[in-house]
Amino acid sequence: MTRPQNRLLSDRITQGRGQAPADLVLRGGKVFDLITGQLRDGDVAICGDTIVGVFDHYDGTRVIDVTGRILVPGFIDTHLHIESSLVTPYEFDRCVGPHGVTTAICDPHEIANVCGIPGIRYFLEASAHTVMDIRVQLSSCVPSTHMETAGARLEAADLAPLMDHPRVIGLAEFMNFPGVLMQDPGCMAKLEAFQGRHIDGHAPLLSGRDLNAYVAAGIRTEHEATTAAEALEKLSKGMRVLIREGSVSKDLHALAPVLTDLTAPYMCLCTDDRNPLDIAEHGHLDYLIRTAIALGCPPLAVYRAASLSAAEAFGLKDRGLIAPGKRADIVVLPDLETCRPERVFCGGVEVGETAFAARQIIAPVARHSVKAPPVQAADFRTGGNRVETPVIGILPGKIITEYLTFDIAPQDGDKRPDISRDLVKIAVIERHGKNGNRATGFVKGFGLQRGAIASTVCHDHHNIAVVGADYADMALAANRLGQIEGGFVVTCDGKVLAELALPVAGLMSLNPFEQVRDDLIALRAAARSLGVVLEEPFLQLAFLALPVIPHLKITDHGMVDVDRFEIIP
């Protein structure tokens, strides 16, 4: 895609003074001034990719009438994994750009856990050709801990060659907070390498002196706060708090009371993990903005968090305001409260099919990445003589889980699912071809009555995760994932009811986002036909295998007590 960015400094000055027509003028609207909070009349003049004039009348080579509309700075998603949108960076661009997102700060640690540095390089190369501006944080925890098997391992020396890439901001979310506190050598090497640069945080429920130590390590931002008290402590200790509202992790309602005109300079918005179905039904950052305002947050605070505060937090000094010298990232709205973008400009380019069609598409990486051997029904048996059994308790809308304990008596050497108590089997199967590990356990909260669901989206190691009431259906679902190069599968009574192939690293589809959205509708319906009560069962399943989120999880190594940071014997 040709970007209108190579204009001379003299051109910007000349057009800003009105001595020559601006390349583009947005005429007749009101600019939401995020410094004063005023709605101000006047044209917005754009030269190339840069705003050169505001609050005055300008002539332009091209003029767009935005009379009666409000202009706000483009939205910045401060933390997300594009892979969790289940589409490539190009389709993410096409899906989310019209919702007003002009900058996305991504951590490609999903694909990095599958194929390592080539996955990060794929995102860096693709980001040079998208309409929106995609910036990359270098994945800090691949794998997230020593208690899982990933497809790759990245150390400080692996990340160092990419540190000065022009699209790299810094080090991505440092999930291994116990490793930071215990001064693990690998963690220390990464933190020392990035001292003075941006380091993103990830420290759920961390407080007191441990939080002090974590922040003292140079970690600046945090998106795992789930209560107002947690957010306030982190803010008071100098962290920028990113309010997250994704497809599973929904923290906006809890944190909305914290977002005020006083705190807004230190708060941002992010989605973390949001899929095309959720985006179609609710929206993206535009949904967060209108919801926050509906919850009583001041519009000025919300729009600051969505743009200016985000730009400041991540060192993007060239954006976040509609002001001279800033990047021409602009969203045209009918009003502030409903936040329904009508037109979006990213670096002076109007977001739309013409711009999308002009992009250069590069080939994806990490095909044929599901290398697990076939499994049989008997592989899902759970042995042991102890009746007392740890059970993962799902909390809908959260990735934190409960550590529950139930009595499950073995029958013929196997602890079987108990549908009457909503205790179904969960298993994780190593799929990178490393060691063939398999682990089984129990989970409560799906409401599953029969059949099975399985996924290769399994944070962050992305092995196969399968939940089921029937072992044969679990085996069918797991084996089907190998045949379609990964994705989501729903099975029952020996049949595949629905599936979505994700052949790029077992994480992303090669289809348009509209097709992925439709496939997700079919998958959700199939899951509900089995009794599943969760709104987003596949992403909820994926997070049950992430051993850095309290309290009980499962990996291919076994059940993990996250609070003790150890595998349960």
Disulfide bonds with the S-S distance in Angstrom:
none
